[in-house]
Amino acid sequence: MEYTIDALRVNERKEAHEYLAEVFSFPEYYGKNLDALFDCLGEMRIDKITILNSEKGENYFYSVLDVINDLGIETVME
């Protein structure tokens, strides 16, 4: 599957995890932290994540991007 996320919505921790839970349809028990993000994304079959507004990403966005990269998921920055 392919997903699209907006970097502007992933700059602050709390808002980022609420947004990502919605985009990826995470289960109710999603822990809303980077370890939980790694676990939930790792259980999914993701071919590619397109990241909109990547040049405007800041702060927490880079931590989320590190998780995505650690999982070896292809990313396209737009």
DSSP file (Angstrom, degrees, kcal/mol; ACC not computed):
  #  RESIDUE AA STRUCTURE BP1 BP2  ACC     N-H-->O    O-->H-N    N-H-->O    O-->H-N    TCO  KAPPA ALPHA  PHI   PSI    X-CA   Y-CA   Z-CA
    1    1 A M              0   0    0      0, 0.0    46,-3.1     0, 0.0    47,-1.3   0.000 360.0 360.0 360.0 156.8    0.0    0.0    0.0
    2    2 A E  E     -a   48   0A   0     45,-0.2     2,-0.3    44,-0.2    47,-0.2  -0.945 360.0-172.2-120.3 142.0    1.0    3.6   -0.5
    3    3 A Y  E     -a   49   0A   0     45,-2.3    47,-3.0    -2,-0.4     2,-0.4  -0.886  12.7-147.7-129.9 159.4    0.3    6.4    1.9
    4    4 A T  E     -a   50   0A   0     -2,-0.3     2,-0.3    45,-0.2    47,-0.2  -0.998  16.0-178.8-129.2 131.3    0.6   10.2    1.9
    5    5 A I  E     -a   51   0A   0     45,-2.7    47,-3.1    -2,-0.4     2,-0.6  -0.928  24.3-130.0-125.9 155.8    1.4   12.3    4.9
    6    6 A D  E >   -a   52   0A   0     -2,-0.3     3,-2.0    45,-0.2    47,-0.2  -0.917   8.6-150.5-106.1 117.6    1.8   16.1    5.3
    7    7 A A  G >  S+     0   0    0     45,-2.8     3,-1.7    -2,-0.6    51,-0.3   0.794  94.9  66.9 -58.1 -29.4    5.0   17.1    7.1
    8    8 A L  G 3  S+     0   0    0      1,-0.3     3,-0.5    44,-0.3    -1,-0.3   0.748 100.2  50.1 -63.9 -22.1    3.2   20.2    8.4
    9    9 A R  G <  S+     0   0    0     -3,-2.0    -1,-0.3     1,-0.2    10,-0.3   0.338 105.6  57.8 -96.6   6.4    0.9   18.0   10.5
   10   10 A V  S <  S+     0   0    0     -3,-1.7    54,-0.2    -4,-0.2    -1,-0.2   0.041  74.9  95.6-124.0  24.5    3.9   16.0   12.0
   11   11 A N  S    S+     0   0    0     -3,-0.5    49,-1.6    49,-0.2     2,-0.4   0.719  79.6  52.6 -90.4 -22.6    5.9   18.8   13.7
   12   12 A E  S  > S-     0   0    0     47,-0.1     4,-2.8     1,-0.1     5,-0.2  -0.948  82.0-129.1-118.5 137.8    4.5   18.6   17.2
   13   13 A R  H  > S+     0   0    0     -2,-0.4     4,-2.2     1,-0.2     5,-0.2   0.905 101.5  41.0 -53.5 -58.5    4.5   15.2   19.1
   14   14 A K  H  > S+     0   0    0      1,-0.2     4,-1.8     2,-0.2    -1,-0.2   0.937 120.0  43.5 -60.7 -49.4    0.9   15.0   20.3
   15   15 A E  H  > S+     0   0    0      1,-0.2     4,-2.4     2,-0.2    -1,-0.2   0.871 110.9  57.4 -64.2 -36.9   -0.7   16.3   17.1
   16   16 A A  H  X S+     0   0    0     -4,-2.8     4,-3.0     1,-0.2     5,-0.2   0.934 107.8  45.3 -60.1 -47.8    1.7   14.1   15.0
   17   17 A H  H  X S+     0   0    0     -4,-2.2     4,-2.2     2,-0.2    -1,-0.2   0.857 112.2  50.9 -70.1 -34.1    0.6   10.9   16.6
   18   18 A E  H  X S+     0   0    0     -4,-1.8     4,-1.4    -5,-0.2    -1,-0.2   0.931 114.5  44.9 -64.6 -44.0   -3.1   11.7   16.4
   19   19 A Y  H  X S+     0   0    0     -4,-2.4     4,-2.6   -10,-0.3    -2,-0.2   0.930 114.0  48.1 -64.5 -47.7   -2.7   12.5   12.7
   20   20 A L  H  X S+     0   0    0     -4,-3.0     4,-2.6     1,-0.2     6,-0.2   0.871 107.6  55.9 -64.8 -36.9   -0.6    9.4   11.9
   21   21 A A  H  <>S+     0   0    0     -4,-2.2     5,-1.8    -5,-0.2     4,-0.4   0.882 111.9  44.5 -60.9 -37.3   -3.0    7.1   13.8
   22   22 A E  H ><5S+     0   0    0     -4,-1.4     3,-0.6     3,-0.2    -2,-0.2   0.938 113.8  47.9 -71.4 -48.3   -5.7    8.5   11.5
   23   23 A V  H 3<5S+     0   0    0     -4,-2.6    -2,-0.2     1,-0.2    -3,-0.2   0.914 122.1  34.4 -60.1 -44.9   -3.7    8.2    8.3
   24   24 A F  T 3<5S-     0   0    0     -4,-2.6    -1,-0.2    -5,-0.2    -2,-0.2   0.392 104.4-125.3 -94.9   3.4   -2.5    4.7    8.9
   25   25 A S  T < 5 -     0   0    0     -3,-0.6    -3,-0.2    -4,-0.4    -4,-0.1   0.918  39.2-169.9  52.7  49.1   -5.7    3.5   10.7
   26   26 A F      < -     0   0    0     -5,-1.8    -1,-0.1    -6,-0.2    15,-0.0  -0.290  25.5 -97.6 -65.9 154.5   -3.7    2.4   13.7
   27   27 A P    >   -     0   0    0      0, 0.0     3,-1.9     0, 0.0    -1,-0.1  -0.216  35.3-101.7 -69.4 165.2   -5.6    0.3   16.3
   28   28 A E  T 3  S+     0   0    0      1,-0.3    -2,-0.1     3,-0.0    -7,-0.0   0.809 119.2  61.9 -56.3 -33.0   -7.1    1.8   19.5
   29   29 A Y  T 3   +     0   0    0      2,-0.0    -1,-0.3     3,-0.0    -3,-0.0   0.427  69.6 136.7 -79.5   3.1   -4.2    0.6   21.6
   30   30 A Y    <   -     0   0    0     -3,-1.9     7,-0.1     1,-0.2    -9,-0.0  -0.305  51.4-144.1 -53.1 125.9   -1.6    2.6   19.6
   31   31 A G        -     0   0    0      2,-0.1    -1,-0.2     1,-0.1     3,-0.1   0.491  20.9-131.0 -78.9  -5.0    0.7    4.1   22.2
   32   32 A K  S    S+     0   0    0      1,-0.2     2,-0.3   -15,-0.1   -15,-0.1   0.904  70.4 100.7  55.2  48.4    1.3    7.5   20.5
   33   33 A N  S  > S-     0   0    0    -16,-0.1     4,-2.3     1,-0.0    -1,-0.2  -0.917  88.0 -95.7-147.6 173.4    5.1    7.5   20.8
   34   34 A L  H  > S+     0   0    0     -2,-0.3     4,-2.4     1,-0.2     5,-0.1   0.853 121.5  52.4 -66.3 -35.4    8.0    6.7   18.5
   35   35 A D  H  > S+     0   0    0      2,-0.2     4,-2.3     1,-0.2    -1,-0.2   0.925 111.8  46.2 -64.7 -43.4    8.3    3.1   19.7
   36   36 A A  H  > S+     0   0    0      2,-0.2     4,-2.9     1,-0.2     5,-0.3   0.876 110.7  53.6 -66.0 -37.3    4.6    2.4   19.1
   37   37 A L  H  X S+     0   0    0     -4,-2.3     4,-2.7     2,-0.2     5,-0.3   0.935 109.1  48.8 -60.7 -46.5    4.9    4.1   15.7
   38   38 A F  H  X S+     0   0    0     -4,-2.4     4,-2.2     1,-0.2    -2,-0.2   0.930 113.9  46.7 -58.3 -46.9    7.8    1.7   14.8
   39   39 A D  H  X S+     0   0    0     -4,-2.3     4,-1.1     2,-0.2    -2,-0.2   0.932 115.3  44.1 -63.6 -47.4    5.8   -1.3   16.0
   40   40 A C  H  X S+     0   0    0     -4,-2.9     4,-0.5     1,-0.2     3,-0.5   0.918 116.3  45.4 -68.3 -43.6    2.6   -0.4   14.2
   41   41 A L  H >< S+     0   0    0     -4,-2.7     3,-1.1    -5,-0.3    -1,-0.2   0.887 109.6  57.3 -65.3 -36.5    4.3    0.6   10.9
   42   42 A G  H 3< S+     0   0    0     -4,-2.2    -1,-0.2    -5,-0.3    -2,-0.2   0.755 103.3  53.6 -65.8 -24.4    6.4   -2.5   11.1
   43   43 A E  H 3< S+     0   0    0     -4,-1.1    -1,-0.3    -3,-0.5     2,-0.2   0.581  99.9  80.6 -83.8 -11.2    3.3   -4.7   11.2
   44   44 A M  S << S-     0   0    0     -3,-1.1     2,-0.9    -4,-0.5   -20,-0.0  -0.549  81.5-123.5 -96.4 159.9    1.9   -3.1    8.1
   45   45 A R        +     0   0    0     -2,-0.2     2,-0.5     2,-0.0    -3,-0.1  -0.850  42.1 169.9-101.4  97.2    2.7   -3.8    4.4
   46   46 A I        +     0   0    0     -2,-0.9    28,-0.2    -5,-0.2   -44,-0.2  -0.943  20.3 179.2-116.3 121.7    3.8   -0.3    3.2
   47   47 A D  S    S-     0   0    0    -46,-3.1    27,-0.7    -2,-0.5     2,-0.3   0.849  70.3  -5.6 -84.7 -38.6    5.3    0.1   -0.2
   48   48 A K  E     -ab   2  74A   0    -47,-1.3   -45,-2.3    25,-0.1     2,-0.5  -0.990  49.7-153.8-159.9 144.6    5.8    3.8   -0.2
   49   49 A I  E     -ab   3  75A   0     25,-2.5    27,-2.0    -2,-0.3     2,-0.5  -0.988  14.9-154.9-121.8 121.1    5.1    7.0    1.9
   50   50 A T  E     -ab   4  76A   0    -47,-3.0   -45,-2.7    -2,-0.5     2,-0.6  -0.820   9.9-153.7 -92.3 131.5    4.8   10.3    0.0
   51   51 A I  E >   -ab   5  77A   0     25,-3.3    27,-3.2    -2,-0.5     3,-0.7  -0.917   5.4-155.5-113.5 112.0    5.6   13.2    2.3
   52   52 A L  E 3  S+a    6   0A   0    -47,-3.1   -45,-2.8    -2,-0.6   -44,-0.3  -0.517  76.8  13.5 -81.3 151.4    4.0   16.5    1.3
   53   53 A N  T >  S+     0   0    0     25,-0.4     3,-2.1    -2,-0.2     4,-0.3   0.805  75.3 158.0  55.9  33.5    5.6   19.8    2.4
   54   54 A S  G X   +     0   0    0     -3,-0.7     3,-1.3     1,-0.3    -1,-0.1   0.807  66.5  61.8 -60.3 -29.7    8.8   18.0    3.4
   55   55 A E  G 3  S+     0   0    0      1,-0.3    -1,-0.3     3,-0.0    -2,-0.1   0.663 103.1  51.8 -70.8 -13.9   10.8   21.2    3.1
   56   56 A K  G <  S+     0   0    0     -3,-2.1    -1,-0.3    -4,-0.1    -2,-0.2   0.353  82.1 120.1-102.3   3.6    8.7   22.6    5.9
   57   57 A G    <   +     0   0    0     -3,-1.3     2,-0.3    -4,-0.3   -49,-0.1  -0.421  36.4 161.7 -67.9 143.3    9.1   19.7    8.3
   58   58 A E    >   -     0   0    0    -51,-0.3     3,-2.3    -2,-0.1     4,-0.1  -0.945  42.7  -3.9-152.1 171.1   10.7   20.7   11.6
   59   59 A N  T >> S+     0   0    0     -2,-0.3     3,-1.1     1,-0.3     4,-0.6  -0.135 129.6  17.2  47.6-112.5   11.2   19.4   15.1
   60   60 A Y  H >> S+     0   0    0    -49,-1.6     4,-2.1     1,-0.3     3,-0.7   0.746 112.0  76.2 -66.6 -25.9    9.3   16.2   15.6
   61   61 A F  H <> S+     0   0    0     -3,-2.3     4,-2.7     1,-0.3    -1,-0.3   0.883  92.7  53.5 -52.0 -41.3    8.9   15.5   11.9
   62   62 A Y  H <> S+     0   0    0     -3,-1.1     4,-1.8     1,-0.2    -1,-0.3   0.816 105.9  52.2 -69.7 -29.7   12.6   14.4   11.7
   63   63 A S  H <X S+     0   0    0     -3,-0.7     4,-1.6    -4,-0.6    -1,-0.2   0.906 111.5  46.8 -68.6 -41.9   12.1   11.9   14.5
   64   64 A V  H  X S+     0   0    0     -4,-2.1     4,-2.2   -54,-0.2    -2,-0.2   0.913 110.7  52.6 -64.4 -42.9    9.1   10.4   12.7
   65   65 A L  H  X S+     0   0    0     -4,-2.7     4,-2.7     1,-0.2    -1,-0.2   0.879 105.0  55.8 -61.5 -38.2   11.1   10.3    9.5
   66   66 A D  H  X S+     0   0    0     -4,-1.8     4,-2.7     2,-0.2    -1,-0.2   0.905 106.9  50.1 -60.0 -41.6   13.9    8.5   11.2
   67   67 A V  H  X S+     0   0    0     -4,-1.6     4,-1.4     2,-0.2    -2,-0.2   0.935 111.2  48.3 -62.1 -46.7   11.4    5.8   12.3
   68   68 A I  H  <>S+     0   0    0     -4,-2.2     5,-1.8     1,-0.2     4,-0.3   0.921 114.2  46.3 -60.5 -44.6   10.2    5.4    8.7
   69   69 A N  H ><5S+     0   0    0     -4,-2.7     3,-1.5     1,-0.2    -1,-0.2   0.882 106.5  58.2 -66.7 -38.4   13.7    5.2    7.4
   70   70 A D  H 3<5S+     0   0    0     -4,-2.7    -1,-0.2     1,-0.3    -2,-0.2   0.814 104.9  52.4 -60.8 -29.6   14.7    2.7   10.0
   71   71 A L  T 3<5S-     0   0    0     -4,-1.4    -1,-0.3    -3,-0.3    -2,-0.2   0.522 113.5-121.1 -83.4  -5.9   12.0    0.4    8.7
   72   72 A G  T < 5 +     0   0    0     -3,-1.5     2,-0.4    -4,-0.3    -3,-0.2   0.739  54.4 159.9  73.9  22.9   13.3    0.7    5.2
   73   73 A I      < -     0   0    0     -5,-1.8    -1,-0.2     1,-0.1     2,-0.1  -0.637  45.2-114.2 -80.4 131.8   10.1    2.2    3.8
   74   74 A E  E     -b   48   0A   0    -27,-0.7   -25,-2.5    -2,-0.4     2,-0.4  -0.432  36.0-164.3 -64.4 134.2   10.5    4.0    0.6
   75   75 A T  E     -b   49   0A   0    -27,-0.2     2,-0.5    -2,-0.1   -25,-0.2  -0.954  14.3-161.6-123.5 145.0    9.8    7.7    0.9
   76   76 A V  E     -b   50   0A   0    -27,-2.0   -25,-3.3    -2,-0.4     2,-0.5  -0.990  15.5-148.2-122.9 120.1    9.1   10.4   -1.7
   77   77 A M  E      b   51   0A   0     -2,-0.5   -25,-0.2   -27,-0.2   -27,-0.1  -0.769 360.0 360.0 -92.9 127.3    9.6   13.9   -0.6
   78   78 A E              0   0    0    -27,-3.2   -25,-0.4    -2,-0.5   -26,-0.2   0.327 360.0 360.0-126.9 360.0    7.4   16.6   -2.2
